[in-house]
Amino acid sequence: MPKALHIHATDNIAVCTSAVQPGDEVEILEPDGSRGAVKAAEAIAFCNKIALRDIASGEEVLKYGEVIGKATEDIRKGCLVNDRNIASQPRAYADEYLLKKEA
């Protein structure tokens, strides 16, 4: 049974569906329904994010196909991704608004 969900094909993180321990081979359910895996480099709690690949300091972190922040340090594949190693980035939400008011 998968222990993590890779939600969108462009994401560089997955969400753990159960707690994992260092050295665990974490089975991942991919967006297309296939299965992948990553070895946990540290303990990661339920509902926390795991890096699917190395993420360089300053690189965007993607979840749901959207930027959720930038890495504040290098994050190794299999490590926990959270507010200790990413920072939120301001967004121009008004520019992203897709629906227009009808006149």
Secondary structure in CASP SS format (residue, H / E / C, confidence):
PFRMAT SS
TARGET T0000
AUTHOR 0000-0000-0000
METHOD secondary structure of the structure
MODEL  1
M C 1.00
P C 1.00
K C 1.00
A E 1.00
L E 1.00
H C 1.00
I C 1.00
H C 1.00
A C 1.00
T C 1.00
D C 1.00
N C 1.00
I E 1.00
A E 1.00
V E 1.00
C E 1.00
T C 1.00
S C 1.00
A C 1.00
V E 1.00
Q C 1.00
P C 1.00
G C 1.00
D C 1.00
E E 1.00
V E 1.00
E E 1.00
I E 1.00
L E 1.00
E C 1.00
P C 1.00
D C 1.00
G C 1.00
S C 1.00
R E 1.00
G E 1.00
A E 1.00
V E 1.00
K E 1.00
A C 1.00
A C 1.00
E C 1.00
A C 1.00
I E 1.00
A C 1.00
F C 1.00
C C 1.00
N C 1.00
K E 1.00
I E 1.00
A E 1.00
L C 1.00
R C 1.00
D C 1.00
I E 1.00
A C 1.00
S C 1.00
G C 1.00
E C 1.00
E E 1.00
V E 1.00
L E 1.00
K E 1.00
Y C 1.00
G C 1.00
E E 1.00
V E 1.00
I E 1.00
G E 1.00
K E 1.00
A E 1.00
T C 1.00
E C 1.00
D C 1.00
I E 1.00
R C 1.00
K C 1.00
G C 1.00
C C 1.00
L E 1.00
V E 1.00
N C 1.00
D C 1.00
R C 1.00
N C 1.00
I E 1.00
A E 1.00
S C 1.00
Q C 1.00
P C 1.00
R C 1.00
A C 1.00
Y H 1.00
A H 1.00
D H 1.00
E H 1.00
Y C 1.00
L C 1.00
L C 1.00
K C 1.00
K C 1.00
E C 1.00
A C 1.00
END
